[in-house]
Amino acid sequence: MPAVIEFIGLYDQNVIRPKSFIKDSYFKNRKTSENQKMEIEFRKGRQLVAPYVSEFIPGTEMVKNTYESKFFQAPKVAPKRTFSAFELFFNKTAGETIYGGKSPEERKADLLAESFAEFEEQITRREEIMCTEALFNGKVVVKGEGIEGEINFGTVEEITPAVLWTQPNADIIGDLQAAITKIGKVTGLRPEMILMDPVAAKLFVENEKIQKLLDTRNYHMGDVNPHEVASGAIYIGTLAPFGLPIYSYQSKYSVLKADGKTYESKDLIPEGTVLLAPSNNTIIYGPAADVEQGIIVAERAVFTDKDSKSNTVEIRTESRPLPVVYDIEAIKILKVK
């Protein structure tokens, strides 16, 4: 069992490639819209039951506040890069020797393709941050060049156990059961997984009671065998009482400081937290616009603008992702440390 703790502790949390476990696991629905401002309807708990009525009464008027409607504008994400003609045709590309070997056109194509691939990584990373903020904070903070605001869906309930998981007498099963039951009672929904940051996962796996309940399918000759899955998460095991897979996940991202010159590294998921949430949330992509192509309805829009006067070319990828929480009351955060 100590090997498991060591494995989790040594897991490389640096972002080498874009990790999108939150986005892929909890925002499985994708939509595109041709409207710049979108009316979003999302639930706020409450399971209404059809009432009994007399045969002589047409029916009972039901309240209409199960769904809340708000107008949002999908924020624009647009990494760009400008190249001079000299850079495009003469700069050495990655993997190319000092003696060249590539034609100027090949060098240009490789340089542009490399930039667009980096743009995709950066946008994916931004989407992952937005989805995480929506689930953990109930809102997405939008702050950048020429824009500042927030997209607010409501308050996510944070639950602090009576006995923290740092204590040997912690009731981990009871804490999880209470949160899952509360989600079901209020919304009729059920989480499809249990997500922990590495600190919470370490406390979870170290608990003696939990060791006895981990699904035996995840044991190999008596040792737990966690492994990395797609999008950078660590699969820990399946907890018998719930039949829910348990994952550990963390990622880092860099944000520009107030000085506009240096960067600060931050953890994506708050330390010592456990997320319980359904997967039926949605990302809606707003449209782009081009003077020649008109309105572009897509998740990504690629642009190449040439400037003959400055002898440069600017390339960029635009995306307007808007994560939408299906039911804010179906999300619970356990603060276990």
Secondary structure, 3 states (H helix, E strand, C coil): CHHHHHHHHHCCCCCCCCCCHHHHHHECEEEECCCCEEEEEEECCCCCCCCCCCCCCCCCCCCCCCEEEEEEECCCECCEEEEEHHHHHHCCCCCCECCECCCHHHHHHHHHHHHHHHHHHHHHHHHHHHHHHHHHHCEEEEEECCEEEEEECCCCEEECCCCCCCCCCCCHHHHHHHHHHHHHHHHCCCCCCEEECHHHHHHHHHCHHHHHHECHHHEECCEECCEECHHHCEEEEEECCCCEEEEECCCEEEEECCCCCCEEEEECCCCCEEEECCCECEEEECCEEECCCEEECCCCEEEEEEECCCCEEEEEEEECEEEECCEHHHCEEEECC
